[in-house]
Amino acid sequence: MTTVPRQPDVELDRLVAGEHGDPHRVLGPHTSKGKRASTVVRGYRPDASAMTMVFDDGARQAMEQVHPGGVFAAEVPGGEVAPYRLEVAYPDGQTFAVDDPYRFWPTLGDVDLHLIGEGRHERLWDALGAHVRTHQGVSGTSFAVWAPSARAVRVVGDFNGWDGRLHPMRSLGSSGVWELFVPGVGAGARYKFELLTQDGDLVLKADPLAFATELPPATASVVNESSYEWGDAEWLEARRSTDPLHQPLSVYEVHLGSWRKVPEDGDRSLTYRELAVELVDYVAEQGFTHVELLPVAEHPYDPSWGYQVTGYFAPTSRFGTPDDFRALVDAFHARGIGVIVDWVPAHFPKDAFALARFDGTALYEHADPRQGEHPDWGTLVPNFGRSEVRSFLAASGQYWVEELHIDGLRVDAVASMLYLDYSRKADEWVPNRHGGRENLEAVSFLQEFNTFMHGRHPGVLTIAEESTAWPGVSRPVYVGGLGFGHKWNMGWMHDTLEYFSNDPIHRRFHHHQLTFGLLYAFTENFVLPLSHDEVVHGKGSLLAKMPGDAWQQLANLRALYGWMWGHPGKQLLFMGCELAQGREWAHDRSLDWHLLEDPGHAGVQALVRELNRLHRSEPALWSGDFDPAGFRWIDANDAEQSCYSFLRVPVGDVGGRPVSCLANLTPVPRFGYRVGLPLAGSWEVLLNTDATCFAGSGTDVGPVLEAEARPWHGEDHSVVLTLPPLGVVWLAPVR
């Protein structure tokens, strides 16, 4: 006859069937109220033949089987039960002891749950996911996941043989959060969540807030606990007091997996720790102020280059651990280099182990494919109207800044977020509540995110890859803008590359492709991008776009860079472009470093290095990037000779001197070319892209030119010089 107070059979049946939403209501210690207080302790271990409570003092108490599925119970006198473990025996004679996960209180409080439910938890990663901790005096890992439509959720991993029956989680009320503390689980454990959907299906999902993952193609999440000790406190403090809009910004864009391979080790990619030496040294030597990494959040498919994210909080395990990634960021900061990462909140892949239909419903995405599927990329579009989804995405961006010390986020595919009809036919999209094509929920998400980010993290960059004429992308939210700090200038990029791809004999007919961008150059805070997108998918390399023979191609490329670094706006150059790489980029092979054995290619690299040095040292080249007072044309209309001249002027209290930028974009030297200048006296030649040190022809422009009092081009003074073929020259008054 059973001596232990019985739990209703239906409760035990649901537990054993894996359908109980609150296993703690059945399992663990439960104190009865009455004259004689006692506590009933229930334990569950499928297929067990016996179970015994073993107390810390060595005392033992046998438990009675109360359900054939493996539920056992014992009654302990008193209102509190001393710490215990469960000794489990199996019919084959095996016996082992386990901690009872169901004797612990929840690891999330009411405030956490309230903020999660409202989508306002500012440190969501502290509440959800897997956290190594000591809870009620016991070491283990707490697991929490948001899955409001699931009937039941279990955590599975290598700590329980991936058996979903062993660790059912509890639902924490209307928050939609499921939680469980599992004693004994530590860093390095692999895990997933097993969810029972409303339709009765079992789905196995990686943790959306995992901090680490298995090496793809494996897809499990990994319990991670950082032990990294940062050394960049001085850098972070300086960043907080710096206005990035009024500082030099020259960005080297990098795909970590293909920057440099190790041929003697199977052509593998460099690790984060190796990159912390080799890549950091190289970027510092080349003089870039920032590095921008193609997405390094975990992703399953190498050819996506990281733009189809499955681990929004996890640096990819391809190159090492999260702490190894921290070491890379720290190394950049130690050399005075900022780190920007590409961040992808616009879409996510359909992989079954990730966010897609996470709890059996369209949880993170829209249910309607006209809103929830992206026709170009075969991916899913987040439901920006759902507060919990917005909170998840915003927390991801914030996590990279707060926990991984990233200095900026370049937000990918912003245009696809802003327009409901982006890349869709007339019957493939749903208008907004006003009947328009603007995605109002995405707009408000971006505005809220940028407002929060700039308010919480002064000095951190947010950069939009946005290819349309949407107004105010990089204008403050309080004046109706989206709140980004910068925007990629895709129009400048298209016009400039199209112009330079023309044979010089025809350039006079396309002259104003290079001047048109100045009509709108100050409407946004523009970055001038020559990015990875321009050197893939059959577009060829930048060098291959240049017309003429091998010498002219290199000269054209040098002129392009000289033009770009002189132009208003911040500079971004994709890796390999500084080598004048002839092949277009491929993600699965190294850059062609052997090209530097050729003086022509080494000359282009040397030019980029010098451009960055001059850019930092001459405030005129960066202080007025977003202010029309920092630029004026000297002559924008010499189409017959394909020559251009303009003046960059320091803006604000930065000191410095004006810089005159002159370009001759034909292979014919322009002898005796007169150009107007604003000041009398000696002007030194800061830059000549045709100089022999850059493998140019060495046209003699002269180290110093004397401006005479002869008005020209609307200026009071002028000089006569030789403009080198396919060359750009910078002049500045001698200090």
C-alpha positions, 0 to 999 in steps of 0.5 A: 500500500502506498505510504506517500501522498499521491499526485493525481495520475493525470499530472504524472501521466503528462509528466512522463509523456513529456507534455507537462508545462510545469514539472516543478509542480510535480517534481522536487520537494513539496511541503504539506500544510497541517499539524504535522508538517512534512515534505514530499520529494518526487524524482523522475528518471525514465526507465529507472528501477529504484531511486534513493535520496542521499543527503549531504550528511550521508543519510539515505532514504528510499523512494517509492515508485509512484508511476511506472514511467520512472517517477519516485517519491518519499515523504520527509518529516519537517517543512524544509529538506536538507540538500540531497542528491538522487541515487538512481538504479537501473534494471541492468545494475547500473547506479549513479547519483544526480543532482535534482534540478527540480529542487531549485527556485527559478533563476529569473525574477518577476522584473525580468519576466515583465520586461521580457514580456514588454520587449524592454529588457535592455540586457536580454542576454543576461536573462535568456540563454545559458548561464554558468552560475552558482544557484542556492549554493550549487554550481550548474547552468541555468537555461531559459528560452522564449517559446510562448506557443510550445506545449512543452520544452526540454533542454537536451545535451551531451550532459543527458545523452540528448534525451529530452525526457530527462530535463523538462523545463518549466513555463514561467507564466504568460511571459512565454519563457521556459526555464531550468537550472541543471546542476553540474553542467559547466562551460563547454557543454553542448545543448539544444532545446527540444520543443513540443509544438501545439501540433504535437511535433518535436522540434530541436532548436539551437539557443537563439541567445547562445554565446558560442556554438559548435563548429559548422556544419554541427549546429549545437549551442555551447555553454560559454563562460568568458574568462577574458580580461580586457585591456582596452579601458583607456580606448573605451573611455576615449571613445565615449568622449569622441565625436566620430562624425568629426574624426578621420575614418578610413575603413579596411573591410575584411572577410576573416576566412579569406584574408590570408590562408596558411598553405602549409597547414592545409590552406586553413584560415587564420584563427582569431589569435593569429589574426590578432597579430597578423591582421592587426599589424597589417591594418596598422601598417597601412594606416586605416583607422578602422577595420570592418568585418563581414559578419562574424556572427555564427552562420551555417553556410560559408558561401553566405559570407556570414550574411545568413545568421543563425547565432546572433550572439555568438562569434563564429567558431570557425576561427576560435572561441568567443574569448579568442574573438575578444582578444582580436578586438582587444589587439586592434584597440591596443593599436588604436584601431576601431572595429566595426562588424556587419550586423544583419537584422534584416533577414535570417535563414530557414534552417530547421535548427534555428529561428524559423518557426521556432516554437512551431509557429511563425514566432520571429518571422511573419506568418504571411509569406508576403511579409515574412519571406524574402524572395531574393535570398530565400530567407525570412523577414523578422516581424518588426511589429512584435516587441519581443522580436525587436527586443531580441534584435536590439539586444544582439546589436547591443551585446556586440558593443557591450560584451564584445567591445565592438566600436560600430555596427554596419547594418546590412540591407537597410533598404530591404527593411524600409520597403514592404515591396522591396524586390516584390511584384505587385501582388507579393506584398501587403501595404501598411495601415496607410496603404503605403509601401513603407515598413512602418514597424521596421522604421520605428525599430531602426529609430529606437535602436539608433536612439538607444545605441547612441544614447547608451554608447557615445562614440559608437558608429551605426552605419546604414547600407542603404541604396535608395533615396530614403530621406534622413537616413543619417539624420537624428530621429528628433528631426524625422531621420532614422538616426544612423551616424553614417550611410554608405553612398551607393550612388557615388560608388556606381557613378565613380566606377562607371566613369573609371571603367570608360576608356579615357578617350570617351570620358569627356562625354561622361565628365559629370558622372564625377561631379554629380555626387557633389550635388547631394554629398552633404545631405547625409553623412556619407561613407564612400564604399568600394566594398566586397559587393563590387568585386564578386559575382562576375563583376571582376576586381577593381583593377579589372574594371580599369581600361587600357594596358597593364600600366594604364590599369594600375595608373587608373586605379591609383587615380581612383584612390587619389580621387576617393581619398580627396573627395568629401566622405569617409573611405571604405576599401575592401581587402585585396583592393589595396594589392590591385588584385587582378582576380575577383574575390572568392571567399574560399581562397586567400588574397593574392599576396604574391602580387606584391612581388611586382612593383606595380602592385606594391606601388598601389599598396604603398599609395593606399598607405600614404593616402591614409597617412595624409588623410590623418595628418590633414584636417581639411581632408576629414573635418568638413566631410559632412559640411559644405563649408569644407568643399568648393570646386575650383573647376568642375567643367574641364570636360575636354581635358577630363580634368578636375580641381577642387579645394578641401578646407578645414572646418571647425577648431581643428587647425590645418590648411586647405588642400587643393585636389587636382585630377587628370583622368586621361593618359596624356600629360597636361603641360602648362596647366593653370589652376586657381588657388586661394592663397599666395606663396609656396604650395607643396606637392603632398601627393602625386599618384604618378610618382615613381614610389608608387610605380608611376611614370614619375612625371615631375610636378615639382616639390614646391609651386609658387602661386602668382597673383594672377586670378584664375578659376575665380580664385585670386591666385594661380599656379602653372604645373604639369598634371601627370597622366592618369594622375591625381595631385594634392597641393597645400600651402607650405606650413 
